[in-house]
Amino acid sequence: MVHEVVVVVFDGVQSLDVTGPLEVFSGAAREPGACYRVRTASLGGGPVTCSNGLVLVPSAALEEVEGVDTLVVPGGEGARRGDGALVEWLRGRCGDAGRVVSVCTGAFLLARAGVLDGLRATTHWAHCERLAREFPRVRVDPEPIFVRQGRVVTSAGVSAGIDMALALVEEDLGRQVALTVARYLVVFLRRPGNQAQFSAPLSAQVAQRPAVREVQHWVVEHPEGEASVEALARRVGLSPRQFARVFAREVGCTPGRYVERVRLEAARRWLEESDAGVVAVARRCGFASAEVMRRAFVRALGCSPAQYRERFRPQGV
């Protein structure tokens, strides 16, 4: 039975939002026993111009598309503007699709069409605040790289569309096919959907006060160091209470939350790049024990350190 995959294209679409999932599904379609038929489609079937000036010629007109199993809605400047005719098409046809998925700011098109009402969803981190503000019925989560709510899947910025597509290929065709496609595309094993969109230092604000900024840098350079609120407060000559208040205001999260994010990221790098055991990694990265690190991994990434290493360590390392 053929599984119809249709990628919607429109003027102002982000080309990588289109080609990332397209390469994943098309690559899977070439595997023995695969059942995918992958097409691009625009309103009227005419060519579209991407946000970077690239012109795409779709293989079908949306008006003629029937029986869609997976409908992919990419993002880009055109998605944020929201073409009225495209939104109406989505409003009328998304309910008929087996799965509806968005890449990056494609979530804005789905939100305008009412598809995301009452659902948890994500988009590119830079646009999460706007999505939440303009569509209060959508429960926007800025952290994960993709979120699944039944048959609706939303993903974060550009490359996250590849992770999402690989997850769907694994669901449809099995882990081995997904791994084969991932290796062909020279990406590591797919990241779990609740993995954070970006690194700890990038996810936090850079403090304006030089002393607090130096504390941030010190934590990144010494994840194994003593990083209690009291110890960090001594570094900047403030009381623990005053330091915690200033840090949260300037960095956007508590000192404890920032330290855990930094340590988690350091542990991820060690697991990906070394043969060190879990206990040794926990010690190197400042966790009180391997169990404390395991709980942090499960809470943030949905998998244990051992499972993370199995999924994300490059082949041959």
N, C-alpha and C positions, 0 to 999 in steps of 0.2 A: 504494500500500500504506500503510495507516494505521500510524503510529508511536505507540504507547501510552505516554503519560507519566503516571505515578501518583505523587502526592505524599502520603506517609503523614502523618496527623495523629493527635494523641493529647492527653490532658489534660496541661497543663504545657508544651505546645509553644511555642516562640518564634514569635510571629506573623510577624515579618519574615523568618525562615528559610523560612516557607511562602510568603508573598506575593511575595518577591523573585524566586525561580526561577519561581513560578507566572506572574507578569507577563511574564517573558521568554519562556517557552514559549507562553503564550497569545497574546502579541503576535506571535510568529513564526507561530503557527497561522493568523493572519489574512492573512498574505502570500500572494500568488498562487502556486499550486503547492505550498504547504506541506502536510505530511501528518500534523501532530500532532493527537492527541486527548488533551486534558489533563484529568485528574480528580484530586480529592482523595478519600482513603479512610481510614476508621478501622475498628478492630475492631468488628464488629457494625453498622457504618454509622451509629452514633448521633453526636450533636453532641459536640464537645469544647470545653473551656475553655482558652484560651491562658494563658501565664504572666502576661499583663497584664490578664486578665479578659475579653478578647474571646471570644465564643462563635462557633465555626465549625461550619457544618452541611456535612458532606462529601457528595459526590455518589455514593459507593459504599461498600460494605462490603469490607474487605480479603479476607474469606473468599471473596468472589465474583469477585475480580479474577483474570483470566487473561491470558496472553500479554503481559506487561509488557516494553516495550523499554527504558524508562528509569525506574528506581525512585528517587525522591528521598526521603531520610530527613533531616528537619530536626532541629534541636537544641532546647534549652531545659531548664528544670528537670526536666521529665518524662523527657527523654532521659538525663539524668545519674542519675536514680533507677532507670530501667530496668525498665519493666513486664515481668513474666515472660512473659505471654501474647504480648505484641508481640515480644519477643526470640525466642520460639519460632517465631512466624510468620516472622520474618526469617530465622531459621536454616533453615527448611524451604523458603523461597521465593526467597531472593536468588540461589541458584544457577540459577534458571530465567530470571532477568531478563537482558536484553541488556547493560544497564549498571546499576550500583548506585552512587549518589552520596549523599554526606552533606553537610549544611550545619552548620557550627559544631560543637556538641557532639552532633550526630547520630552522630558517629564513635563515641561511647560505645556506642550501640545496635548498630552494626555490629561493634564489637570484642566485645561480649558474645555476639553471634551467631556469632563465629568468622570473620567475613568478612574481617577485616583481619590475620589471623594470617600472619606472615612478610612483610607488605607495609609499604612506607613510606607514612605517612599524616600528616595534619595536622588541627588543630582550632583553636578560638579560642586565642590565645596564653596567656590566663589559665588555661587548663585543660590545656595540653600536658603539664606535669609530672605531673599526676594521671593522665592517660591513659597515659603511659609507665610510671608506677608500678603502676597496677592491671592493665595488660595488657602485660607484658614481651615478649610475642611480636610486638607491633606496633612497628615502627621509626618512632617519632614524630619528625617534623621540624617545629620551631616556626616556621621562617622563612617559607615560601611561603604565598601566599594560597590556592592549591589544588595538589593533587598527584594525578597520574594514574598508576595502576598497572594496565595492561591495561584491563579493563572496570570497575574500581573507581576512583572519584574521590572524594577527600575535600577539603573546603574549610574555610577559616578562618571567623572570626566574621561574622555577619549579612550585611553588604554583599558579602562575598566570594562568597556564593552566587549573586549576580547575575553576577559575572565568570565563574564556573564555568559557569553556564547559558548565557551568551553564547558561551563557547568551544564548548560542545556544539552550540548552534544553528549556529555557523559550520561545524563539522564535518559536520553533517547537511544543512544547506541552503545553505551558502556564505557568504562574507564579506559580500556586499551585504545579505543578509537580517539578519545579525547587526548590521551598522552601522545599518540602518534601525530595528531594535528599540532599540538603544542610544541613538540620537538621540531617539526617541520618549520614552524613559524619562529623558531629560536626564542621561545619564551619558556620559563620554568613551569613546573606543574602549577595548575591553576590555583589562585589564591581563594580562600574561603570568602564568602560574601561579606562576613562581618569583619574582615580585616580592615584596619584603618586606611583612609584615603591617602594619608601622607605622614611623614615622619614626625616624631615628637617635637624637635626644634622648630619645624615648619608649622606645626599645628598650633603652637603657642605664639603669643605676641612677644616681640622683643621689648623688654622693659626700657623705659626712658631713663630711669636712674642708672648711672654707670655701675654702682655697687650691686644692684639687683641683676643687671645684665651680666656682670662678672660671675655672680652665683650661678646663673643659667649655664654659662660656658663651662664653669668648673664642674657642674654636675654631668654635663655631656662628656667631658674629658676624664672624669673620675667616677663612673657609675658605681664602682665598688666602694667608694668612700662613705664616710659617716655623713648621712644626709637627712638627719632628723631636723625638725623645725628649729630646735634649740641650737644644733650645730651650725646650721646655715645662718641663723640669726646672728650668732657670734661673729661670723665672717664679715658681716656688714655693720656690726656695732649697734644692732637694734634689739629690743626685747622680742621674745618669740611671738607675742601677740601682735606687736606692731609690724614685725617682719611679715607674718602671715597675711595681715591685712593689706600691706603695701604690695606684696608679691601677687596676691590674687587680683588686686585692682590693675596692676600693670601687665601681668602676664596672661590673665584671663582664666586661670585655674589655680587651685591650691598648690602649695609646695609639694605636698605628698603626691598629688595626682601627676604633677610634672615629673617628679623623680621616678615614679612607677613607669610612666611612658618612656622615659629615657632608658631606664634599665631594661624594659621589655624590648625596645628596639636594639639595644646592644646585645641582648640574648639572642634575638633573631639572627643578627649578623654572625655571631659565634656558631650557632647551629647550622647556618648555611655554609660557612667557610672553613670550619675546623672539624677535627675528629673528637674534640673534647666531649667527655661525658656530660650528662645533664647536671649531675652534682657539681662538677667543676665549672660549668657554665654559670650555674646559679651563684656560686661563690665569686667568680670573676665579675659578675654583673651586679653584685650588691644585694641579692636576695638572701633573706635570712636562712632559707633552706630550699631544697629542690621542690618540696611540696608547696611552699609559698610561691615559687616561680610557676609551678604547674597551675595553681589557681589563677594567677594573673593571666596566663596564656588562655585558659579556658574562658575566663571572663571577657577578655578583649578580642580573642581570635576564634573562639569556639573549638579549639583543639589543644591537645597536650603538646609540650615541647617535642616529644618523640614523634608525634604525628606531624608536627610542623616540619621537622627535619626531613621526614620521609617525603613530604609533598614538595618542598621548596628547595632542597639542596640540589645543585646542578649535577647532572650525570657525570660520573668519572672523578668527582672530588673525593 
